[in-house]
Structures are given as structure tokens and as C-alpha cells.
Amino acid sequence: MRWIWQQPGWPDFRYDKRALEDRELAFRINSERLAGSFDALPMASQEDAAIDLMLSEAIKTSAIEGEDLDRESVRSSLLSLITSDTLPDNSDQKAAGAASLLVDVRKNWQTPLTHDLLGKWQSMAVPEQRYTPVLRGAYRNDPSPMQIVSGPYGREKVYYEAPPATRVPDEMARFLDWYSQTCPSNRDKEMSGIARSGIAHLWFEVIHPFDDGNGRVGRAIADHALSQSLGYPTTACLATAIEADKKTYYLQLEKVSRGSLDVNVWLDYFADTIIKAQDIAREEVNFVLTKTRFYEVYGNQLNDRQARMVSRVFAEGRKGFEGGITTKKYEAITKCPNRTASRDLSDLVVKGIIMPLPGGGRTTRYALTVVGPDGFSSEGK
């Protein structure tokens, strides 16, 4: 026996419920605090926060699979879906698909998982492409082994081999039955949110039912389970937390897929990752609050060029504008001459809207000031 699905007793996973109690409690407390912080934002800022959270998740869940998405295309698709329930005309198909998946999972957190719903999510995760044999919306049926491999031709290393395609319908039926039976509304078989989410994600990845998109759909299932355990859509940035150390994520999946049905180590990793995901979400919400305060204090003091530059800095998200603001960058963003850029930046310094960063060398670098809850500015960010 080489793979977990070949173990006697599959898929009767074993784990210590008590080992997750502290993190389950932390997850619920953090979720309530996040929901409170979210509700405290003005309505317009709540929409900004929701978009920023989903934007990060859409980009990072694709990045885990080695696929880069255009940030602005994803943002445009999310904004259009949230405000009008439609996608922009001529939208980037990959960006639109990633955005559609995130929005649909958020909308359908109460909906039971079905073969059709999973097929719909996979079709969103894997947009239609010409000349590719990848099945969309249906489980794989190729009789050749579904393997995860790497390495040069002739010296490939097989990291994992999924159950053969002939077993997929029965395996998925059993998985979906378990998922339904362990729903929080079923008190007899109710599980902790973290355990149900972690096992659901692992189980789905082990089956690997689709030709492509299994990772993205599997993480959507994890979010779905967490949301059901809370009774409202989770704001935890799970994919963002995973992508920050995706090497460990793949290593943990590889280890458990080759191991026994004891999944304590996997759930320990998964629980820690969820707590990190909530930390990221809190930073995202705080960033939106910081942006809201900034515009409340300084918004009416910016000319059109300055407003364009500030918008561009905030578009970089919570990690900030790499390298700071410089005269050269200001020129590029606003399409203005050097003299105008220098004058605009000097004006912003005088008003206290930006401040010089230390260690700039010959080129002065600036950062936006941070407005605190009392309306006063502090050090630059």
C-alpha cells in the first residue's frame, strides 16, 4: 500500500478532537471580532473591505497553482459581480473565473455541496480554452493514472497518485454524503468547524476528481465548511495564508497522502493556518479602516494628480507601496513633468499628507501618513 486511499478502513479518518479545542475557540472568538470590526466600517468601506479580502484570496489561490492573475482585472470583476451580479464586458477570463468562484462560494455558503455545484465551481476555476482536453464541470474519465509529478522527462518524481477514474463517482458520492451528514445542523454527527474543514479539504484533494482545478475547488470547500460552522461567510484569508508558505502546504499534503488514516498532524497544520488566515483578514480590515480615515482627513486637500497617486498607493494593499513614493514614480503615475511632480510632492509634505522615509540616499522617498482613530497623523506607512 502506497497511498492513503489504499489503506484498510479508508476513509475513516482518525484524530484527537481535544487537540483542536483551543484553536477552535480562538477561531470563533477571532471570527466574532472580525465581524464586529467589519460592521463598524461605513457601508462603502465594508464593500471595499469585502473586495480587498476576496481580491487577495482570488489572486493567491491561483498563485498556489503557479498561475499569476492581473490584480486590476480581478478587482474589476469582483466589483462588477458584487454591485451588478454581472462580469465586465471583455473581461480577462482567468481573472473573471477566479472572481466568480470567490463570490459564488460566499453566496452559497448555506447551499449543500452537490456534484453540480462542485462542477460549477471547477468550471469557474478553469475557464474554457481552445485546444485543451481538460473536462470542465465533470469528473475526470481518463483511464490513465492521475498523478502529481515533477522533474525532467524520464526522471520524474511521483508525489501522489489519485484513485483511478472509475472509482471517482463512488468516492465523490461517499464524500458528499459525509459532508452532508456532518453539517452543523445535524447535531448527532456535528464536528468542530476546523476538523470538518480540514478533513473535507484533504479528502477532496485525495480523490482529485477533476482534470484540473482541484486545488482551487478544494480550498473553496474548506471556506464553505468554515462558513457553515460560523453561520455566516468566513472572512479568513485561507488561500493567502497558504500561499505565504505553499512549500509547507504541499509537503503536508504529500505526507498525509502517503500516511495512515491518522490525520492529527495534518489538522494541526491546518488549524494553525486558519488562525494565521484570520490574522491576515484582520490586517486587511484595518487597512481599509486606515484608508477610510485618510480620505476623511485629507481627501478634499488633493488635486487630481495627487488623488491619482494616493489611489495607486492604496491599490497596493496592506503591504504598502514598495520602495516608497518618489518623484520619478509620481511622474509615471500621473503623466506629469518633473517640475510639476516636485511641486505636488512638496505641497503634500507641507500639508502633512506624506512624509520622507529615512535612508533614501540621493533620491527622497515618501510614504503616506497614517491617520489614527483620533484623526491625528502618525508615522508614514
C-alpha positions in Angstrom: 0.0 0.0 0.0 1.4 3.3 -1.0 -1.4 5.9 -0.8 -3.9 6.8 2.0 -6.9 5.8 -0.1 -5.4 2.3 -0.3 -5.4 1.9 3.5 -7.8 -0.6 5.2 -10.7 1.3 6.6 -10.5 4.2 4.1 -11.9 6.8 4.5 -12.4 6.5 8.3 -10.0 9.3 9.4 -8.8 9.4 13.0 -7.9 12.4 15.0 -7.8 13.8 18.6 -10.7 16.2 19.0 -9.3 17.7 22.2 -6.1 18.7 20.3 -8.2 21.3 18.3 -10.3 22.7 21.1 -8.1 25.7 21.9 -7.8 26.7 18.3 -11.4 26.1 17.6 -12.3 28.5 20.4 -9.7 31.0 19.1 -11.2 30.7 15.6 -14.7 31.5 16.8 -13.6 34.5 19.0 -11.5 35.9 16.2 -14.4 35.5 13.8 -16.7 37.4 16.1 -14.2 40.2 16.5 -13.6 40.4 12.7 -17.3 40.5 12.1 -17.6 43.3 14.6 -14.7 45.3 13.0 -16.4 44.8 9.6 -19.7 46.0 10.8 -18.1 49.1 12.4 -16.9 50.3 9.0 -19.1 52.7 7.0 -21.2 50.9 4.3 -18.9 52.0 1.4 -15.9 50.8 3.3 -17.5 47.5 4.1 -17.7 46.9 0.3 -14.1 47.9 -0.1 -13.1 45.5 2.7 -15.1 42.7 1.1 -13.5 43.3 -2.2 -10.0 43.5 -0.8 -10.4 40.3 1.1 -11.7 38.4 -1.9 -9.1 40.0 -4.2 -6.3 38.7 -2.1 -7.9 35.2 -2.0 -8.6 35.1 -5.7 -5.0 36.0 -6.6 -3.4 33.8 -4.0 -5.4 30.7 -4.6 -4.3 30.9 -8.3 -0.7 31.7 -7.3 -0.6 28.4 -5.2 -1.1 26.6 -8.5 1.6 28.7 -10.2 -0.8 31.0 -12.1 -0.4 34.8 -12.0 -3.6 36.9 -12.3 -3.8 40.6 -13.2 -4.7 42.4 -10.0 -6.8 45.1 -11.6 -8.7 42.7 -13.8 -9.6 40.6 -10.7 -10.7 43.7 -8.8 -12.8 45.0 -11.7 -14.5 41.6 -12.0 -15.2 41.4 -8.2 -16.6 45.0 -8.1 -18.9 44.3 -11.1 -20.1 41.0 -9.6 -20.8 42.5 -6.2 -22.6 45.6 -7.5 -24.4 44.3 -10.5 -24.1 40.5 -10.4 -22.5 40.6 -13.9 -19.0 40.5 -15.3 -17.5 43.4 -17.2 -17.5 43.2 -21.0 -14.3 41.7 -22.5 -13.1 40.7 -19.0 -9.9 38.6 -18.6 -11.3 35.1 -18.5 -9.0 33.8 -15.8 -9.4 36.8 -13.6 -13.2 36.7 -14.1 -13.3 33.0 -13.3 -11.3 33.4 -10.1 -13.5 36.3 -9.0 -16.7 34.4 -9.9 -15.6 31.4 -7.8 -14.9 33.6 -4.7 -18.2 35.4 -5.0 -20.2 32.2 -5.6 -18.7 30.4 -2.6 -19.5 33.4 -0.4 -23.1 33.5 -1.7 -23.7 29.7 -1.5 -22.3 29.0 2.0 -25.7 27.7 3.1 -26.2 25.6 0.0 -25.5 21.9 0.3 -22.5 20.6 -1.7 -23.6 18.6 -4.7 -21.9 17.2 -7.8 -23.4 20.0 -9.9 -22.2 22.8 -7.5 -18.7 21.4 -7.5 -18.8 21.1 -11.3 -19.9 24.8 -11.5 -17.0 25.9 -9.2 -14.5 23.9 -11.3 -15.7 25.5 -14.5 -15.1 28.9 -12.9 -11.7 27.9 -11.7 -10.7 26.5 -15.1 -12.0 28.9 -17.9 -12.6 27.3 -21.3 -9.6 27.3 -23.5 -9.2 26.2 -27.1 -7.3 23.0 -28.0 -7.1 21.7 -24.4 -8.7 18.3 -23.5 -9.5 19.3 -19.9 -13.0 18.4 -18.9 -15.0 21.3 -17.3 -17.9 20.7 -15.0 -17.5 16.9 -15.0 -15.3 14.4 -13.2 -12.3 13.0 -14.9 -12.8 9.9 -17.0 -9.3 9.3 -18.5 -8.2 5.7 -17.7 -4.6 6.7 -17.3 -3.4 7.5 -13.8 -4.0 10.9 -12.3 -0.5 11.8 -10.9 1.2 14.8 -9.4 4.7 14.7 -10.8 7.8 17.0 -11.2 11.2 16.7 -12.6 12.7 16.3 -16.1 11.3 13.8 -18.6 12.4 10.3 -17.9 13.3 11.1 -14.3 10.0 12.4 -13.0 9.2 12.0 -9.3 5.6 11.0 -8.5 4.4 12.9 -5.4 0.9 11.5 -5.5 -1.4 9.2 -7.5 -5.1 9.6 -7.1 -7.7 6.8 -7.2 -8.5 5.7 -10.8 -11.2 7.5 -12.7 -13.6 4.5 -12.4 -13.7 5.0 -8.7 -14.3 8.7 -8.7 -18.1 8.8 -8.9 -18.5 6.4 -5.9 -15.7 8.2 -4.0 -17.3 11.6 -4.5 -20.8 10.2 -3.6 -19.4 9.0 -0.3 -17.5 12.3 0.3 -20.7 14.4 -0.3 -22.8 12.1 1.9 -20.3 12.5 4.8 -20.2 16.3 4.2 -24.0 16.5 4.4 -24.2 14.2 7.4 -21.6 16.3 9.3 -23.3 19.6 8.6 -23.7 21.8 11.8 -27.5 21.4 11.6 -27.0 17.7 12.2 -26.4 17.6 16.0 -25.8 13.8 16.1 -22.7 14.0 13.8 -21.6 17.6 14.2 -17.9 18.2 14.1 -15.8 21.2 15.0 -15.5 23.7 12.2 -11.7 23.3 11.8 -11.8 19.5 11.8 -14.7 19.3 9.2 -13.0 21.9 7.0 -9.6 20.3 7.2 -10.8 16.8 6.6 -13.1 18.0 3.7 -10.2 19.7 2.0 -7.9 16.7 2.5 -10.5 14.2 1.4 -11.3 16.1 -1.8 -7.7 16.5 -2.7 -7.0 12.8 -2.2 -9.8 11.9 -4.6 -8.7 14.6 -7.0 -11.9 14.2 -9.0 -11.3 16.8 -11.8 -8.8 17.0 -14.6 -7.8 20.4 -13.3 -8.8 23.0 -10.7 -8.8 20.5 -7.8 -6.7 22.8 -5.5 -8.8 25.8 -6.0 -12.1 23.9 -5.6 -10.7 22.1 -2.6 -9.9 25.4 -0.9 -13.3 26.7 -1.8 -14.8 23.7 0.0 -12.7 24.5 3.1 -14.1 28.0 3.1 -17.6 26.6 2.6 -17.2 24.4 5.7 -15.8 27.1 7.9 -18.7 29.4 6.9 -21.3 26.8 7.7 -19.7 26.3 11.1 -19.9 30.0 11.9 -23.4 30.6 10.4 -22.1 33.4 8.1 -19.4 33.7 5.4 -15.9 33.4 6.8 -13.5 36.3 6.3 -10.4 34.2 7.0 -7.9 34.6 4.1 -7.1 30.9 3.9 -5.5 30.8 0.4 -3.5 33.9 1.3 -2.1 32.2 4.4 -1.4 29.0 2.5 0.4 30.9 -0.4 2.7 32.6 2.1 4.3 29.2 2.7 3.0 27.0 0.0 6.0 24.7 0.2 4.9 23.6 3.7 1.3 23.2 2.4 2.3 20.8 -0.4 4.7 19.0 2.0 1.9 18.4 4.5 -0.5 17.2 1.7 2.2 14.9 0.4 2.9 13.4 3.9 -0.7 12.8 4.7 -1.5 11.3 1.3 1.3 8.7 1.9 0.4 8.0 5.5 -2.2 6.3 7.6 -5.7 7.4 8.4 -4.4 9.3 11.4 -4.7 12.9 10.3 -3.7 14.7 13.6 -0.5 16.2 12.0 -2.4 17.5 9.0 -5.2 19.0 11.2 -2.6 20.6 13.5 -1.0 22.3 10.5 -4.4 23.2 9.1 -5.7 24.7 12.4 -2.6 26.9 12.7 -3.0 28.1 9.1 -6.6 29.1 9.7 -5.6 31.2 12.7 -2.9 32.9 10.5 -5.6 33.4 7.9 -7.7 35.3 10.4 -4.7 37.5 11.3 -4.3 38.4 7.7 -8.0 39.2 7.4 -7.7 41.5 10.5 -4.8 43.3 8.8 -6.9 43.7 5.6 -9.8 45.2 7.5 -7.5 47.5 9.5 -6.0 48.6 6.2 -9.4 49.6 4.8 -10.1 51.5 8.1 -6.8 53.3 7.7 -7.7 54.2 4.1 -11.1 55.5 5.2 -9.6 57.7 7.9 -7.0 59.1 5.5 -9.6 60.2 3.0 -11.8 61.7 5.7 -9.0 63.9 6.8 -7.1 64.6 3.6 -9.4 63.7 0.7 -10.6 67.3 -0.1 -7.0 68.6 0.0 -5.8 66.6 -3.0 -5.6 67.9 -6.6 -6.4 65.4 -9.4 -2.8 64.3 -9.8 -2.3 63.8 -6.1 -5.5 61.9 -5.8 -4.4 59.6 -8.6 -1.1 58.9 -6.9 -2.7 58.2 -3.5 -5.2 55.9 -5.1 -2.4 54.0 -6.8 -0.5 53.6 -3.4 -3.6 52.3 -1.7 -4.2 49.9 -4.6 -1.1 48.0 -3.5 -2.9 46.8 -0.4 -1.9 46.3 3.2 1.8 45.6 2.3 2.2 49.1 1.0 3.8 50.8 -1.9 7.2 49.0 -2.5 10.1 51.4 -2.4 8.0 54.4 -1.3 6.8 57.3 -3.4 9.5 59.1 -5.5 9.4 62.0 -7.9 10.1 59.5 -10.8 7.2 57.3 -9.7 4.9 60.2 -9.3 5.7 61.4 -12.9 5.0 57.9 -14.2 1.7 57.5 -12.3 0.3 61.0 -13.1 1.9 61.5 -16.5 3.2 65.0 -15.5 6.6 66.7 -16.0 9.3 66.6 -13.3 8.7 70.2 -12.2 5.0 69.6 -11.6 5.8 66.3 -9.7 8.3 68.1 -7.4 5.8 70.9 -6.7 2.9 68.4 -5.9 5.1 66.4 -3.6 6.4 69.5 -1.8 2.8 70.6 -1.3 1.9 67.2 0.2 4.8 67.4 2.6 3.8 70.8 3.8 0.2 69.6 4.4 1.5 66.6 6.3 -0.1 64.2 3.8 3.2 62.4 3.1 6.5 62.3 5.0 10.1 61.5 3.9 11.3 58.0 4.7 14.7 57.5 6.3 17.7 56.2 4.4 16.6 57.4 0.9 20.1 58.2 -0.3 20.2 60.6 -3.2 16.5 60.0 -4.0 14.0 61.1 -1.4 11.3 58.6 -0.8 8.0 59.3 0.8 5.1 57.4 2.5 1.5 58.4 3.2 0.9 59.4 6.8 -1.3 57.1 8.9 -4.4 58.8 10.4 -5.2 57.4 13.8 -8.7 56.9 15.4 -8.4 60.4 16.9 -7.9 61.9 13.5 -4.2 62.8 14.0 -1.4 61.6 11.8 1.4 59.4 12.8 4.5 57.9 11.1 4.4 57.1 7.4 3.4 53.7 6.1 
